[in-house]
Amino acid sequence: MQLIFTLQKAVVLSALALGSAATAAAQLVIPAQTPIEIRLTERVSTRLSKKGSVVHAIIAAPVLAGDGIVLPMGSKVEGRVVHVNSVRLGFTHETSSIGLDMERIILPDGTIVPLAARVAQIENSREVINKQGRIAGVRSTSTLSHKTSGAVGTLAFSNPIALIFTTASSASLLRFSDPEISLPANTELILLTTQPISIAHGTESAAPALAQDAESERALTGLIRRQPYRTVTDPKHTPSDLTNLMFIGDQSAILRAFQAAGWLQVDTLDATSAYRTVRAVSEVQAYRTAPMSTLLLEGQKPTLGLAKTLDTFSKRHHLRVFATQEEWQGQRVWLSSSTQDIGIGFSASQKNFIHQIDHNIDHERAKVVNDLMLTGCVTGLNLVARSWLPKDIKNGTGEEIVTDNRMAVVRLNDCEAPINVPAVDQTAAMPVHQNKLVQVTRQTTLTLRNTILRDNLAVSAYGGVRMALGLKHPKPPEQPLEVSSEINAHRYAIGKAEATADDKPELQKRDFVETAKAGTTADLALNPPKRLPPYSVEIGVHGGFAGYAGGNGGAIGYLLLPEDAVANPPYLLVLGNEHNNGFNLGGSVTLNSHQHLSHEFSFDYNRTGFMLGFADLNLLPGPDTDPTTQSDFAFEEATLSTTEVAYNLQYLPLRRESRWRPYVSAGPSLRLMHLTEAPITRASPWFKLGLSTVGAITAAYRFASIPPLEGGGIFQVGLQYGGGVKYRASRRILLRADYKETLSAQPDFWSKSKDDIFDAADLPGYGLTVIGPIMDGVMRQQRATMGISFVF
C-alpha cells in the first residue's frame, strides 16, 4: 500500500513539473524599447480632454516574436490623460501640450496585460514629442504664414491705411494657425516599452497565404514578372518610384478598404489645390486630400491616388494605384507604388523644395498591409521576391531607395462590412464648431504677445540668422520608428531575393504615350485644345489716371467788420481749395471663391494736384485787394496724397475658364488724405526697430488729431464702385483694365484750423466772424487703370 501511495505521489509531482515547464516554455517576453503602434479610437484634444480622462486605442500593427504573433492587431489599449495645457484665449500659454499614459492591453480573449510604455512618436503630425514625453503643439506666431504676414505688414511704413490692406490681404490669403492639439480617432502613435512585457501565449495568423502550393507560387511569380516595376515622372519621364504592392480585387473594394483604414482620395493637381497646398505648408495646417505629382506606369496615369495624414502636409503616407489587364483566379489585378513623406527640404539638384521620403520603402509596404488587415478585408497575402530587379535605385528627385525588391500581394474581399472603423464624428480633422469670439480673442492676444516679445530688431536678427543657418545646414527630418508586420513572416515569402545566373536585371520597360497624327479633324476631336485651368487667387498691381468729378473742394470765409464804419471799410477774406488730376498706383488681392463672384481687397495711392486759393474782398467801392495782405496769404499749387483700402464684391458673368471676363464691383472703402507739403508728424522712428504695428496705430492717432494744414490727415469712409475687364494672357498671367469711382464726403481741410488761420488781433479795430466752412457737394474720385495679375 505504501508503495502504491509513493508511486502516485511521484506521478503527480512529475505531472506538475511537466506543466510548469510547459508554462515557462509558452511564456513570451516582449523586451524593453519595443515599438508598439496604436491607433486612437476616440478623439483626444487639449480643448476637450481633462486630466484623468480615459484614452481608448487599438493595436494597429502586430508585435511579432520570430514568426509568431505576440500582440495581435485589434487588441484594445487603455490609458489616461495625465497632463493638459490648453492655449484657450492665449493669456497663459502660447502653445498647447498633452501627456498620455497608456496603462494596459486587453487581448481578444479578454486577457489583461499591464503596459509600461512611453509615447515616442506621433505619425504624420505637426506636433512633436518633447523632452518630458508629452505631445507638444505648434506656436501659431512661429508659422511661415504669420511671419509672412508680419513681413508684409512692415511695408505699411506706419501708414494705417496700408497696414489695414496688408493685414486684410494677408489674412485672406493665409490663415492664423490653430495652436490647440486635436488628435482624432485614427491618429497613430508609436509607443516604446519601458519594461519587458510577459505574455502567456501567442496567437495565430489572421490571413492565409494567397498561393497555397508550389504551382500557385510559380504562377504568382510569373504574374509579377510580367508587370512593369518602375514609374516615371510626367512629362519628363524621369524614372521614379518602384511598384511594391499588388492588389487583387474590385476597384470599389480597394477603395472601401482604404477608406475604412483612414485613407482618402487626393485632389486633382490644379490652381486651386496648389493654392491650398501653399496655405497648408505655410500655415502648418491639415490638407488631408492634398494632390500628388503625376507619375506614369507604361504611359498610364494612376486610377487612384490615396493618402493618409493627420494635420500637416509635410508628412503623409501615400500611394498610387494603377490598373492592369491581368487577372488572378478571376479577380482584377492592380499595381501600386507607395512611399512615406517625412518632411520638406530643398534639393540642390532640383533647385526646388521637395518632399523628403523614408528611404526604406519597405516600411511603407508593411504599413499599407497592416492598415488593410486591420479592416478585416484581407483574404490572402504573399511577399514575392523579384530577384530580376536592378539594385541601387533612386527616385525621381534623386533620393536613394532602400528596399529588398519584394512585392506584397494582397487579396481583398468586397469589404462591405469592415471592422475597426471609428465613429465619423470622432475622425474629423478638427472640431467642426468653434467659438468665433474665442478665436478672434486668441489670435489678438497671441499676436500682441508675439509683437511685444519678438517684434524687435534683436529677436528678428536672431531669427534671420537661425533661418539662414537652417537653410545652409538643414536638420534631417525625424525618421519613422519601424514597426512589425505580418507580411514579413516566413510563411508568406515566395522566392529568394538574391539573383541567380538565370536572373539578369531587366531594364525598365519602355514607357510610351500614344500620340495621334496632328492636322486632322479626327485628331482635334480626340485631342481637343487644352483649356486654361480655373484659378483661385489673383495678386496684382496697377497704375493709371486719378481725377475728380463733382464736389471740387471747399472754402471758409472771415468777415471783418470795422468798429468805425466811416473810417474803415469791411473786408471778406476767403480761403478755398480745388482738386486737380494726377496719377494712381496700387495693388490688389482677389479671391475667386465662386464661379461668378470674387472678393477683392485693394490698395490705392493717388497723388493729385491741390490748389489753395485766397481772395481779399473790400466790400466798399475801391481796390479789391490790399497788395500787402495778398502777399502775406500767397499760396502755390500743392499736391494731395490719398491712400485708400477697399473691399469689393465682384460679379463676373463668364466662368473662370474664360479668357475674357468683364466684371462689375462695389464695396466699402476707407481713405486717408493729407497734403504732401505739410509738415507731417509721423510715429517715432524708434518704431522702425520694433513694434511696427504699434507705430502704425500711433501714426493713425496723430493723423486724426492734428489739423490737416499742419501735417495731419483726413480719414473718410466711402463707397467704391466700378467695373472692368480681365484677360487671361497665359496660365499664370492676367491682364486687366479697370474703372473705379469712390463716393465720399468732401474732405474738410478748414474746420480744425479755422481758429488758427486768422486772428482778429492782427487787425485792430475790427470784429471777426467766421463763415463756413462750406463744402462743394459730394466728392467723386475717379481712377482709370491698367494692371497685371499673377493667378494661382
BAVO-773952 format. One line per field, with one value per residue (C-alpha): x, y, z. Coordinates in steps of 0.2 Angstrom, whole numbers, plus 5000, padded with zeros to 4 digits. Each point is the difference from the previous one (the first is absolute). Example, Ala and Ser with C-alpha at 12.3 -4.5 7.8 and 13.67 -1.06 7.14 Angstrom:
xx = (5062,5006) $
yy = (4978,5017) $
zz = (5039,4997) $
***
This chain:
xx = (5000,5014,5008,4985,4998,5018,4998,4984,5009,5015,4988,4991,5016,5007,4984,5001,5018,4996,4985,5012,5013,4987,4993,5018,5003,4984,5003,5005,5010,4999,5017,5001,5002,4988,4989,4982,4988,4983,4986,4988,4982,4993,5005,5013,5003,5006,4984,4988,5010,5003,5014,4995,4989,5000,5009,4995,5010,5004,5016,5002,5015,5003,5015,5010,5012,5009,4986,4986,4988,5002,4988,4987,4994,4983,5004,4993,5012,4994,5008,4997,5004,5013,5004,4990,5006,4987,5003,4982,5000,5019,5003,5010,5007,5006,5000,4990,5006,4992,5008,4993,5004,4994,4998,4993,4997,4984,5003,4986,4997,4998,5017,5006,5019,5007,5009,5015,5004,5003,4994,5015,4993,4984,4997,4999,4997,5005,5001,5016,5005,5009,5014,4986,4992,4985,4992,5004,4991,5005,5002,4988,5011,5015,4992,5006,4983,5001,5018,4995,4985,5012,5013,4986,4993,5017,4997,4987,5013,4989,4986,4984,4991,5014,5001,4981,5003,5015,4991,4984,5008,5012,4987,4989,5014,5008,4990,5006,5005,4989,5013,4989,5004,4986,5003,4985,4996,5012,5015,5015,5012,5016,5003,5017,4999,5010,4999,4999,4983,4995,4987,4993,4999,4999,4987,4999,4999,4984,5003,5005,5013,4993,5010,4998,5011,5016,4990,4990,5016,5008,4985,4999,5019,4997,4986,5011,5014,4989,4996,5009,5009,5005,4990,5006,4997,4988,5004,5019,4999,5014,5000,4992,4992,5000,4984,5000,4981,4988,4982,4987,4982,4987,5005,4985,5006,5017,4993,4989,5014,5011,4987,4996,5018,5000,5007,4992,5000,5011,4995,5004,5016,4993,5001,4988,5008,5018,4994,4993,5016,5010,4988,5002,5019,5001,4986,5006,4982,4991,4997,4996,4995,5015,5005,5015,5011,4995,5010,4997,5002,5002,4992,4985,4995,4994,4982,5001,5010,4999,5008,4999,5006,4995,5002,5015,5004,5018,4998,4988,4998,4995,4999,4994,4990,5001,4989,5006,4992,5005,4989,5004,4987,4986,5004,5007,5019,5006,5018,5005,5015,5000,5012,4999,5004,5009,5004,5003,5018,5009,5008,5016,4999,4982,5002,4983,4991,4996,4992,5013,4995,5004,5013,4996,4984,4997,4994,4986,4996,4998,4989,4988,4998,4997,4987,4990,5001,4993,4984,4997,4999,5016,4997,5018,5018,5017,5017,5008,5019,5004,5018,5000,4999,5015,5009,5004,4985,4996,4983,4995,5008,5016,4997,5007,4987,5003,4991,5001,4991,4986,4982,4985,4985,4984,4983,4984,4982,4986,5003,4982,5001,5018,5004,5010,4992,4997,4985,5000,4998,5016,5011,4998,5016,4995,4984,4987,4993,5011,4996,5004,5002,5012,5010,5001,5005,5013,5008,5000,5008,5013,5005,5002,5011,5010,5001,5006,5012,5007,4996,5017,5016,5010,4988,4997,5018,5002,4986,5007,5017,4992,4990,5015,5010,4985,5000,5019,5000,4983,4995,4995,4982,4995,5002,4984,5002,4999,4985,4997,4988,4994,5004,5018,4997,5009,4983,4996,5017,5002,5016,5018,5005,5018,5001,5006,5010,4983,4994,5008,4993,4987,5000,4985,4986,4999,4988,4989,4986,4990,4999,4987,5006,4997,4991,4984,4983,5000,5015,4992,4985,5011,5012,4991,5010,5003,4990,5008,4997,4989,5009,4997,5011,5005,5015,5001,5007,4993,5003,4992,4990,4992,4988,4984,4982,4988,5003,5016,5005,4995,5002,5000,4997,5005,4989,5009,4988,5008,4995,5000,4991,5003,5019,5003,4992,4994,5010,4996,5015,4996,5011,4996,5006,4998,5005,5010,5004,5015,5006,4996,5010,4993,4999,4986,4997,4985,4992,4990,4989,4986,4998,4992,5004,5017,5006,5013,5011,5008,5012,5002,5012,4995,5010,4990,5001,4993,4998,4998,4992,4998,4989,5000,4984,4998,4981,5000,5003,5019,5015,4995,5016,5013,5017,5008,4987,5000,5018,4998,4987,5009,4997,5008,4993,5003,4997,4988,5004,4986,5002,4985,4995,4984,4991,4990,4988,5002,4988,5007,4987,5012,5008,5018,5006,4996,5014,4989,4991,4991,4994,4991,5004,4995,5005,5006,5016,5010,5012,5013,5003,5014,5011,5017,5008,4993,5011,4994,5002,5004,5003,5016,5014,5004,4985,5011,5010,4985,4981,4996,4982,5000,5009,4986,4986,5010,5001,4981,4997,5011,4993,4982,5004,5011,4992,5003,5008,5013,5005,4985,4988,4982,4992,4985,4988,4994,4991,5010,4992,5006,5004,5012,5006,5013,5009,5009,5016,5008,4998,5007,4998,4984,4999,4986,4993,4990,4989,4996,4992,4999,4986,5003,4998,5010,5016,5000,5017,4993,4990,5015,5010,4987,5005,5018,5000,4995,5000,4989,5014,5011,4988,4995,4984,4991,4988,5002,4986,5005,4989,5000,5008,4989,5003,4997,4989,5004,5018,5001,5018,5003,5014,5003,5014,5009,5007,5008,4996,5008,4987,5000) $
yy = (5000,5012,4996,5004,5017,5004,4996,5011,5015,4998,5000,5016,5009,4995,5007,5016,5002,4997,5013,5013,4997,5001,5016,5008,4994,5008,5017,5013,5016,5016,5009,5019,5013,4990,5011,4997,5010,5004,5009,5012,4995,5016,5018,5007,5019,5014,5009,4986,4987,5002,4993,4983,4997,4982,4997,4986,4992,4984,4992,5004,4989,4983,4997,4985,4988,4991,4994,5000,5014,5005,5015,4999,5015,5006,4997,5014,5012,5011,5015,5017,5018,5005,5018,5014,5017,5009,5017,5006,5019,5001,5009,4986,4988,5004,4981,4985,4983,4984,4984,4983,4984,4984,4988,4983,4989,4989,4985,4993,4986,5013,4998,5016,5004,5014,5012,5011,5011,5018,5009,5001,5007,5006,4995,5014,5014,5018,4996,4993,4991,5011,4996,4996,4987,5011,5004,5018,5012,5013,5019,5009,5015,4990,4993,5006,5008,5011,5005,5004,5010,5010,5003,5006,5011,5009,5007,5011,5012,5006,5004,4994,4998,4989,4990,4996,4994,4990,4992,4997,4993,4989,4993,4996,4991,4991,4995,5001,4983,4992,4996,4987,4982,4989,4982,4991,4982,4991,5010,4989,5000,4990,4994,4994,4987,5006,4982,4983,4993,4982,4991,4983,4994,5007,4999,4994,5009,5009,4998,4984,5000,5005,4986,4984,4988,5001,5001,5015,5008,4998,5007,5015,5004,4999,5012,5012,4998,5006,5016,5017,5004,5018,5016,5016,5018,5010,5008,4997,4981,5000,4982,5002,4989,4981,4990,4990,4995,4989,5000,4987,5005,5012,5019,5004,4987,5008,5017,4994,4991,5016,5011,4989,5001,5019,5003,5013,5003,5015,5015,5004,5011,5017,5018,4998,4985,5008,5015,4990,4990,5017,5005,4983,5001,5018,4998,4983,4995,4984,4997,4982,4998,5010,4995,4990,5002,4990,4984,4988,4981,4995,5016,4998,5012,4993,4994,5005,5012,4997,5008,5000,5014,5009,5019,5004,4999,4997,4982,4987,4982,5000,4988,4999,4986,4995,4988,4985,4988,4985,4989,4988,4986,5011,5016,5016,5004,5017,5007,5013,5011,5006,5011,5011,5018,5005,5018,5014,5005,5009,4990,5008,4989,5005,5018,4998,4995,4981,4988,4989,4982,4985,4992,4983,4998,4983,5009,5007,4983,4993,5015,4998,4981,5003,5013,4989,4985,5010,5003,4981,5001,4990,4982,4996,5006,4996,5009,4995,5003,5009,4995,5006,5019,5011,5006,5017,5009,5019,5008,5015,5013,4991,4993,4982,4986,4986,4984,4981,5001,4989,5003,4998,4992,5003,4992,5010,4994,5012,5010,5004,4998,5005,5000,5012,5015,5014,5011,5014,5014,4994,5000,5018,5009,5014,5003,5007,5014,5013,5016,5014,5012,4988,4999,5019,5003,4986,5006,5018,4995,4989,5013,5013,4989,4996,5018,5005,4985,4998,5016,5008,5001,4988,4986,5002,5000,4984,4992,5005,4992,4984,4999,5003,4987,4988,5002,4997,4986,4992,4989,4983,4995,4988,4982,4989,4987,4982,4990,4981,4993,4983,5001,4998,4983,4985,4991,5014,5001,4993,4999,5007,5018,4995,4999,4984,4998,4999,5016,5014,5018,5005,5018,5010,4997,5013,5014,5006,5012,4997,5016,5003,5008,5018,5011,4990,5003,4983,5005,5016,4990,4987,5013,5017,5015,5002,5012,5011,4993,5011,5010,5005,5015,5015,5011,5016,5017,5015,5018,5014,5016,5007,5015,5008,5002,5010,5008,5010,5006,5011,5018,5010,5019,5013,5015,5015,5014,5017,5008,5016,4997,5018,4999,4982,4989,4982,4985,4982,4988,4984,4985,4985,4984,4991,4983,4996,4984,4989,4982,4983,4985,4985,4982,4987,4983,4991,4984,4990,4990,4998,4997,5018,5009,5006,5009,5014,5010,5014,5014,5016,5015,5015,5016,5014,5019,5011,5019,5011,5017,5017,5015,5016,5009,5018,5002,5018,5008,5000,4988,4982,4995,5008,4995,4998,4988,4990,4997,4994,4987,4995,4981,4988,4985,4985,4981,4989,4982,4988,4982,4989,4982,4992,4984,4997,4986,4996,4992,4992,4993,4988,4985,4999,4990,5014,5011,5016,5004,5017,5004,5013,5003,5010,5001,5011,5009,5010,5014,5011,5017,5012,5014,4994,5017,5001,4997,4982,4994,4981,4987,5000,4992,4989,4989,4995,4990,4990,5001,5006,4997,5011,5013,4999,5002,5015,5008,4997,5010,5014,5001,5001,5013,5013,5012,4996,5017,4996,4982,4990,4990,4997,4983,4997,4985,4999,4988,4994,4993,4997,4987,4993,4986,4986,4991,4983,5002,4984,4987,5011,5018,5010,5017,5012,5017,5009,5015,5004,5014,5004,5010,5009,5016,5015,5000,5014,5009,5015,4996,4995,5015,5013,5008,5000,5007,5018,5009,5016,5007,5002,5013,5012,5009,4985,4987,4982,4988,4983,4994,4982,4989,4997,4984,4998,4985,4981,4995,4988,4994,4991,4987,4993,4987,4986,4985,4983,4986,4983,4986,4984) $
zz = (5000,5004,4984,4990,5010,4996,4982,4998,5009,4988,4985,5006,5003,4983,4992,5010,4995,4982,5000,5008,4987,4986,5007,5001,4982,4994,5009,4988,5004,4991,5004,5005,4986,4989,4989,5001,4987,5007,4992,5010,4999,5008,4999,5012,5000,5011,4997,5006,5010,5019,5011,5005,4984,4994,4983,4989,4986,4990,4995,4981,4997,5007,5011,4994,5009,4986,4989,5013,5005,5018,5000,4986,4991,5006,5019,5010,5009,5015,5008,5008,4997,5013,4994,4990,4995,4990,4991,5002,4999,5000,5016,5009,4986,4982,4997,5005,5006,5006,5009,4998,5010,4992,5014,4994,4985,4999,4988,4989,5013,5014,5008,5008,4997,5010,4989,5005,4985,4994,4985,4989,4983,4993,4982,4986,5012,5002,5019,5008,5015,5012,5013,5013,4989,4997,4983,4997,4988,4988,5004,4988,4999,4995,4984,4983,4997,5015,4996,4982,5006,5012,4987,4988,5014,5001,4983,5007,5006,5014,4988,5008,4984,4993,5016,4998,4982,5004,5015,4991,4985,5009,5011,4985,4992,5016,5015,5018,5005,5014,5015,5008,4999,4993,4997,4992,4999,4988,5007,5001,5014,5002,5018,5006,5014,5016,5008,4993,4998,5003,4990,5004,4982,4982,4987,4982,4984,4994,4982,4990,4986,4983,4991,5009,4990,4989,4984,5006,5006,4983,4991,5012,4997,4982,5001,5009,4988,4986,5008,4998,5016,4998,4999,4991,5002,4989,4988,5001,5002,5013,5009,5017,5013,5000,5000,5016,5003,4990,5004,4994,5000,4994,4999,5011,5013,5000,5003,5014,5009,4999,5006,5015,5004,5000,4983,4988,4982,4995,4990,4982,4998,4994,5005,5014,5008,4998,5009,5014,5001,5002,5014,5008,5000,5006,5013,5006,4998,4994,4981,5001,4982,4993,4982,4995,4985,4985,4997,4985,4999,4982,4994,5012,5013,5017,5002,5019,5010,5019,5015,5018,5012,5016,5000,4989,4982,5003,5006,4993,4994,4981,4986,4982,4993,4982,4990,4991,4987,5010,5011,5014,5003,4992,5009,4993,5004,5005,5003,5012,5005,5018,5010,5016,4999,5016,4997,4988,4995,4986,4986,4994,4984,4997,5006,5008,5016,5000,5011,5009,5001,5012,4989,5006,4990,5007,5016,4990,4992,5017,5006,4986,5003,5019,4996,4988,5012,5014,4990,4999,4981,4996,4994,4995,5000,4992,5000,4983,4997,4983,4998,4982,5006,4999,5016,5006,4994,5002,4999,4989,5011,5001,5018,5004,5001,5012,4998,4999,4983,5006,4995,5013,4992,5009,4995,5006,5003,4995,5017,5002,5019,5006,5018,5011,4992,5013,5001,4986,5013,5008,4984,4995,4998,5012,5010,4988,5012,5007,5009,4989,5014,5008,4984,4997,5018,5000,4984,5006,5017,4992,4986,5014,5010,4985,4996,5017,5002,4983,4989,5002,4991,5011,5000,4981,4997,5010,4991,4983,5005,5006,4984,4989,5009,4999,4981,4999,5012,5000,5014,4994,5002,5014,4994,5003,5013,4992,5005,4996,4987,4997,4982,5005,5008,4991,4996,4987,4991,4983,4991,5004,4999,4994,4981,4992,4984,4990,5009,4991,5005,4987,4993,5003,4988,4987,5006,4985,4997,4984,4990,4986,4984,5000,4987,4998,5006,5009,5009,5006,5006,5009,5007,5002,5004,5019,5009,5013,5017,5012,5013,5018,5004,4991,5007,4989,4998,4990,4996,4990,5000,5016,5000,5006,4994,5010,5018,4996,5017,5014,5007,5016,5002,5013,5000,5008,5006,5005,5017,4991,4984,4993,5002,4995,4987,5003,4993,4995,5000,4991,5000,4988,4992,4984,4995,4984,4990,5004,5000,5008,5006,5009,5003,5003,5007,4993,5006,4987,5012,4988,4982,4997,5016,5007,5015,4997,5012,4992,5005,4990,5001,4991,4998,4993,4999,5014,4998,5015,4995,5009,4997,5010,4996,5004,5002,4996,4983,4997,4998,5003,5008,5011,4992,5017,5006,4984,5002,5018,4994,4983,4996,4987,4993,5012,4998,5009,5005,5002,5006,4999,5005,4993,5000,4984,4996,4981,4989,4984,4988,4991,5008,5007,4985,4988,4993,5001,5016,5001,5018,5011,5018,5015,5018,5015,5001,5013,4994,5008,4991,5005,4992,4994,5004,5017,5015,5003,5018,4999,5013,5009,4989,5014,4995,4984,5012,5007,5004,4983,5002,5015,4990,4986,5014,5007,4982,4998,5016,4995,4983,5008,5013,4991,4989,4981,4996,5014,4994,5006,4989,4996,5002,4989,4998,4982,4987,4986,4984,4982,4988,4988,4989,5004,4986,5003,4991,5006,5013,5014,4992,5000,4992,5006,4996,5014,5003,5018,5009,5019,5007,5016,5009,4995,5011,5012,5001,5010,5015,5011,4995,4999,5016,4996,4982,5004,5017,5002,5011,4984,4994,5014,4999,4992,5006,4992,4995,4992,4986,4996,4995,4985,4990,4982,5000,5000,4994,4986,4997,4984,4995,4983,5001,4991,5010,5000,5012,5004,5002,5010) $
***
